[in-house]
Amino acid sequence: MEIKRFEKKVYLSSPTMHGDELKYMQEAYETNWMSTVGANINEIERLMAEKIGCKDAVALSCGTAALHLAIKLAGERLYGQPKVGHGSLEGKKVFCSDMTFDATVNPVAYEGGEAVYIDTERDTWNMDPKALEKAFEIYPDVRLVVIAHLYGTPGKIDEIKEVCDKHGALIVEDAAESLGATYKGKQTGLFGDYSVISFNGNKIITGSSGGMFVTNSVEDAHKVRKWSTQSREDAPWYQHEELGFNYRMSNVIAGVVRGQIPYLEEHIAQKKAIYERYKEGFKDLPVTMNPFDEKNSEPNYWLSCILIDKDAMCRHVRGEKEALYISEPGKSCPTEILEKIAAINAEGRPIWKPMHMQPIYRMNGFVTATGNGRARSNAYIKETGFEDVGSDIFDRGLCLPSDNKMTPEQQDVIIEVVKRCFV
């Protein structure tokens, strides 16, 4: 096959628009409901609550805003309302998924808490329940756990919930990447005490931005709505009795989301076809696809990823912002593959760099299935069989172009490019 550069860039995961979005945006314009109230907001809250199967949903400016208010709500439930200027988690530790985007964990810091990162398991690339149990042994006073479903794949939800219930801990479920994915027939977004989804520009459906807090507590939903509109009290003037935020979604953005919702299942089917085509194309290569629990879960296949076999890795090293590698026959590495993909005008990216490796969080706790992940003396490694799973997946994994507008012919070219990296 002759490899030619694509004239039009193939993206990792770009918005896929259908036309209905414009209709609802136009409706917002014509009715002059352009701010943070209107029919589009009301309708997407109703539709998302119906889709997920929860009692209420609150449309917010972004997924991070939804996470912030979910974590704030959890903190106040656990520790009471803080003084103005103090976070609801002031001085408290919180267990968090390690291999995720930093938006999952930053709100813990916003609220004055300290994240302790829980290592990843290999079966789904999500939080390891065994490492979580170990973390409670080390930090028995922790009462909040923040979990993310990586790349649209549900984690080991039952096992995680069992550990949390045993230790009396609440769960904030970051389902930002997993809208439409299910675990034992239930939608993600139903498993946390507080849960969130995202409509960022690269998500399975999008509003260009936006997010949502989803809950089975109507009271909690009302609280989040109030907080998201600067905590204005029911008074003739602007009355404020607690700290608020400017986090409500605009009716214009809600129009985009409203136009996207009917196409969620179509997008998932397209993403699944991409995943399966990669899996078939790579069956003779020393790589595996990002895994999921085939018995209990159905991902939304948001991003297709590969993990290179250890013995098929060429020598490479990463600094803070740059990477170097040495080409070797029959071997490759994420940096080489991403360079070759970029050369044909397609977009991939590295796996999320684990939070415990990020400069901003390097002093935070990190727990693996064997115990304290920061204690890495040779004697400790030998004694415990220490393994840092998240760092290993980051080292050997990458995200492939997963845009649902990519044609099978374009994907075949990308598959061929990857194959040639192992020649």
C-alpha positions in Angstrom: 0.0 0.0 0.0 1.3 3.5 -0.9 1.1 5.8 2.1 0.0 9.3 1.1 -0.6 12.2 3.5 -4.2 13.0 4.1 -5.3 16.3 2.4 -7.8 16.9 5.3 -6.6 16.2 8.8 -8.0 13.1 10.6 -8.5 14.1 14.2 -8.4 12.2 17.4 -12.0 12.9 18.1 -13.7 16.0 16.7 -17.3 17.2 17.0 -19.7 15.5 14.6 -22.6 17.8 13.8 -25.9 17.0 12.2 -27.9 20.2 11.6 -30.4 19.9 14.4 -28.0 21.9 16.6 -28.5 25.0 14.5 -32.3 24.7 14.8 -32.2 24.9 18.6 -29.5 27.6 18.6 -31.7 29.6 16.2 -34.6 29.1 18.6 -32.6 30.6 21.4 -31.7 33.5 19.3 -35.2 34.2 18.0 -36.8 34.0 21.4 -33.9 36.0 22.9 -33.2 33.4 25.6 -29.4 33.8 25.2 -28.2 33.5 28.8 -28.5 30.8 31.4 -32.2 30.1 31.3 -34.4 28.8 28.5 -36.2 25.9 26.9 -33.0 24.2 25.6 -31.6 24.0 29.2 -34.8 22.6 30.6 -35.1 20.0 27.8 -31.5 18.7 27.9 -31.8 18.3 31.7 -35.0 16.3 31.2 -33.5 14.2 28.3 -30.3 13.4 30.1 -32.1 12.4 33.3 -34.3 10.2 31.2 -31.4 8.6 29.3 -29.3 7.9 32.4 -32.2 6.8 34.5 -31.7 9.3 37.3 -34.2 11.7 39.0 -32.6 15.0 38.0 -29.8 16.6 36.1 -28.3 20.1 36.2 -26.7 21.7 33.0 -23.4 23.5 33.8 -20.8 25.4 31.9 -18.3 22.4 31.7 -17.6 19.0 33.2 -15.0 20.5 35.5 -17.7 22.8 37.0 -19.9 19.8 37.5 -17.0 18.0 39.2 -16.3 21.0 41.4 -19.8 21.3 42.7 -20.1 17.5 43.1 -17.0 17.4 45.2 -18.0 20.5 47.2 -21.4 18.9 47.9 -19.7 15.7 49.1 -17.4 17.7 51.3 -20.2 19.6 52.9 -22.2 16.4 53.4 -19.2 14.8 55.2 -17.7 17.7 57.1 -20.3 20.5 57.2 -20.5 23.9 55.6 -17.1 25.7 55.7 -16.4 29.3 56.5 -16.3 31.7 53.6 -12.8 31.4 52.1 -12.3 27.8 53.2 -13.0 24.7 51.1 -15.4 22.0 52.1 -12.4 19.5 52.2 -10.0 21.8 54.1 -7.2 19.6 55.3 -8.9 16.3 54.3 -7.4 13.6 52.1 -9.4 12.2 49.1 -8.8 9.0 47.1 -8.7 9.7 43.4 -8.2 7.8 40.1 -4.5 8.2 39.1 -4.6 7.7 35.3 -7.0 10.4 34.2 -7.2 14.0 33.0 -6.4 16.5 35.7 -9.9 18.0 35.6 -11.0 14.9 37.6 -8.8 15.7 40.5 -8.2 19.5 40.5 -11.6 20.3 42.2 -10.3 18.4 45.3 -7.6 21.1 45.5 -10.1 23.8 44.8 -11.9 22.7 48.0 -8.8 22.6 50.1 -8.4 18.9 50.0 -5.4 16.7 49.2 -5.7 14.0 46.6 -4.2 10.6 47.3 -3.8 8.7 44.0 -4.9 5.1 43.6 -3.1 3.0 41.0 -4.7 1.5 37.9 -5.7 -2.1 37.2 -5.0 -3.8 33.9 -8.4 -5.2 33.1 -10.1 -1.9 32.4 -7.3 0.7 33.0 -9.4 2.2 35.8 -9.0 2.5 39.6 -7.7 -0.8 41.1 -10.1 -1.9 43.9 -7.2 -3.8 45.6 -5.1 -0.7 45.7 -8.2 1.2 47.0 -8.5 -1.3 49.9 -4.8 -0.9 50.6 -5.2 2.9 50.7 -7.9 2.6 53.4 -5.5 0.6 55.4 -2.9 3.4 55.2 -5.4 6.3 55.4 -8.3 4.9 57.5 -9.9 8.4 58.0 -10.6 9.1 54.3 -14.3 9.3 53.4 -14.4 10.4 49.8 -13.4 8.6 46.6 -13.3 10.2 43.1 -13.4 7.6 40.3 -13.2 8.1 36.5 -14.2 5.8 33.7 -11.2 6.0 31.4 -11.7 6.5 27.6 -15.4 5.6 27.9 -14.8 2.2 29.7 -16.5 1.5 33.0 -14.3 0.5 35.8 -14.8 -2.4 38.3 -17.8 -0.6 39.8 -19.2 -3.4 42.1 -15.8 -4.0 43.7 -15.1 -0.3 44.1 -18.5 0.3 45.7 -18.0 -2.7 48.0 -14.8 -1.2 49.3 -16.3 2.2 49.7 -19.4 0.9 51.5 -17.1 -1.1 53.9 -15.3 2.1 54.9 -18.3 4.4 54.8 -17.0 6.5 51.9 -18.9 8.5 49.4 -18.2 8.3 45.6 -18.0 11.1 43.1 -18.3 9.4 39.7 -16.5 11.1 36.8 -18.4 9.8 33.8 -17.2 12.7 31.6 -15.8 10.3 29.0 -18.3 7.5 29.3 -21.8 8.9 28.5 -23.8 6.0 27.0 -21.5 3.3 28.4 -23.2 0.7 30.6 -22.2 -1.6 33.5 -24.5 -4.6 34.1 -27.1 -2.9 32.0 -27.0 0.4 33.9 -25.7 3.7 32.5 -22.6 5.2 33.9 -23.6 8.2 35.9 -25.8 6.1 38.2 -23.1 4.6 40.4 -21.8 7.6 42.3 -23.4 9.4 45.2 -22.7 12.3 42.9 -22.0 11.9 39.2 -21.0 14.1 36.2 -20.8 14.0 32.4 -19.1 16.3 29.9 -20.1 17.8 26.5 -16.6 19.1 25.7 -15.8 19.5 22.0 -14.1 16.0 21.7 -16.7 14.0 23.7 -19.1 11.4 22.3 -21.7 14.1 22.0 -20.9 17.8 22.4 -22.1 21.3 23.0 -18.6 22.7 22.1 -18.4 23.0 25.9 -20.7 22.2 28.8 -21.2 19.5 31.4 -23.9 18.1 33.7 -24.4 17.1 37.3 -26.7 14.0 37.5 -28.3 12.7 40.7 -31.1 10.8 42.3 -31.5 13.5 44.9 -33.8 16.4 43.8 -32.6 18.3 46.8 -29.0 18.0 45.7 -29.9 19.1 42.2 -31.6 22.2 43.6 -28.5 23.0 45.7 -26.2 22.7 42.7 -28.5 24.9 40.6 -28.4 27.5 43.3 -24.6 27.4 43.7 -24.1 27.6 39.9 -26.0 30.9 39.7 -24.0 32.7 42.4 -26.1 31.3 45.2 -28.7 34.0 44.8 -31.5 33.8 47.5 -35.2 34.0 46.8 -35.4 37.7 47.5 -36.4 40.9 45.5 -32.8 42.0 45.5 -29.5 40.2 45.1 -29.2 38.4 48.5 -26.3 35.9 49.1 -26.0 33.8 52.2 -23.3 31.3 50.9 -20.6 31.2 48.3 -21.7 30.8 44.7 -20.3 30.3 41.3 -21.0 31.4 37.7 -21.3 27.8 36.4 -24.7 27.5 34.7 -24.8 26.4 31.0 -26.0 29.0 28.5 -29.2 28.3 26.6 -27.2 28.6 23.3 -24.8 25.9 24.2 -27.7 23.8 25.5 -29.2 24.1 22.0 -26.1 22.4 20.5 -26.4 19.6 23.1 -30.1 19.3 22.5 -29.4 18.7 18.8 -26.7 16.1 19.6 -28.6 13.9 22.1 -30.6 12.0 19.4 -27.4 10.9 17.8 -25.7 9.4 20.9 -26.3 5.8 20.0 -25.3 6.4 16.4 -22.0 7.9 17.5 -21.3 5.0 19.9 -21.9 2.5 17.1 -19.5 4.4 14.8 -16.9 4.5 17.6 -17.3 0.8 18.2 -16.8 0.0 14.5 -13.5 2.0 14.6 -12.4 0.0 17.7 -13.2 -3.3 16.1 -11.5 -2.4 12.8 -8.3 -1.5 14.7 -8.5 -4.7 16.7 -8.8 -6.8 13.5 -6.1 -4.8 11.8 -3.6 -5.3 14.6 -4.2 -9.0 15.3 -0.7 -10.0 14.1 1.1 -7.1 15.8 2.7 -7.2 19.3 0.0 -4.8 20.7 -3.4 -5.1 22.5 -6.4 -2.8 22.5 -7.5 -0.9 25.5 -9.4 -3.6 27.5 -12.9 -3.8 29.0 -14.9 -6.3 31.0 -16.8 -8.0 28.2 -19.0 -9.9 30.6 -20.3 -7.0 32.6 -19.8 -3.8 30.6 -20.3 -2.1 27.3 -18.1 0.9 26.7 -19.0 3.9 24.5 -15.6 3.3 22.7 -14.8 7.0 22.9 -11.1 6.5 22.1 -9.4 3.5 20.7 -6.0 2.9 22.3 -3.2 0.3 22.0 -0.6 -1.0 24.4 2.7 -2.3 23.0 4.0 -5.6 24.3 7.0 -5.1 26.7 9.3 -7.1 24.5 8.3 -5.1 21.4 9.3 -1.8 22.9 12.3 0.0 21.4 14.5 2.1 23.7 12.9 5.4 24.6 12.9 8.0 27.3 10.6 10.8 28.3 11.5 14.1 29.9 8.9 16.6 31.2 8.1 17.9 27.7 10.1 15.9 25.2 10.8 12.3 24.3 13.6 10.5 22.6 13.7 7.0 21.1 16.1 4.7 19.1 14.5 2.8 16.2 15.0 -0.9 16.4 13.9 -3.6 13.8 10.6 -5.2 14.8 10.1 -2.8 17.7 8.5 0.6 18.3 7.2 2.9 21.0 4.4 5.4 21.4 6.5 8.4 20.4 7.6 6.8 17.1 4.0 5.7 16.2 2.6 9.1 17.0 5.3 10.8 14.9 4.5 8.5 11.9 0.7 9.1 12.3 1.3 12.9 12.5 3.4 12.7 9.3 0.3 11.6 7.3 -1.8 14.4 8.8 -3.6 12.4 11.5 -3.9 13.0 15.2 -3.1 10.6 18.0 -1.9 11.3 21.6 -0.2 9.7 24.5 -2.2 8.0 27.3 -3.1 10.3 30.1 0.0 10.8 32.2 -0.8 9.5 35.7 -1.5 12.2 38.3 1.2 10.9 40.7 3.8 11.6 38.0 2.6 15.2 37.4 4.9 17.9 38.8 2.1 19.6 40.6 1.1 16.5 42.5 4.4 14.6 43.0 4.3 15.2 46.7 0.8 13.7 47.1 0.3 10.1 48.3 0.2 7.3 45.7 -1.0 3.8 46.6 -0.7 0.6 44.6 -2.1 -2.9 45.2 1.1 -3.7 47.2 0.9 -0.5 49.4 2.7 2.8 49.4 3.6 3.6 45.8 6.2 6.2 46.9 8.3 3.7 48.7 10.4 2.3 45.9 13.6 1.0 47.5 15.0 -2.1 45.9 14.2 -4.0 49.1 10.6 -2.8 49.1 10.2 -3.8 45.4 11.7 -7.2 46.0 9.6 -7.8 49.2 6.2 -6.7 47.9 6.4 -7.4 44.1 5.7 -3.7 43.6 4.2 -2.7 40.3 3.1 0.8 39.2 0.5 -0.2 36.6 -0.5 3.3 35.5 3.1 4.4 34.8 3.6 1.2 32.7 0.5 1.8 30.6 1.5 5.4 30.1 5.0 4.2 29.0 3.7 1.7 26.5 0.3 3.0 25.4 -1.1 5.6 23.0 -4.5 6.8 21.7 -5.2 6.4 18.0 -7.2 8.6 15.7 -10.8 7.8 16.7 -12.9 10.3 14.9 -16.2 8.9 13.8 -16.0 10.8 10.5 -12.9 8.9 9.6 -13.5 6.6 6.6 -12.6 2.9 6.6 -10.1 3.7 3.9 -8.4 6.4 6.0 -8.3 4.0 9.0 -6.8 1.3 6.8 -3.9 3.7 6.0 -3.4 4.5 9.7 -3.4 0.7 10.5 -0.7 0.3 7.8 1.4 3.1 9.2 1.3 1.4 12.6 2.2 -2.0 11.1 5.3 -0.5 9.4 6.6 0.8 12.7 7.2 -2.8 13.7 9.0 -3.9 10.5 
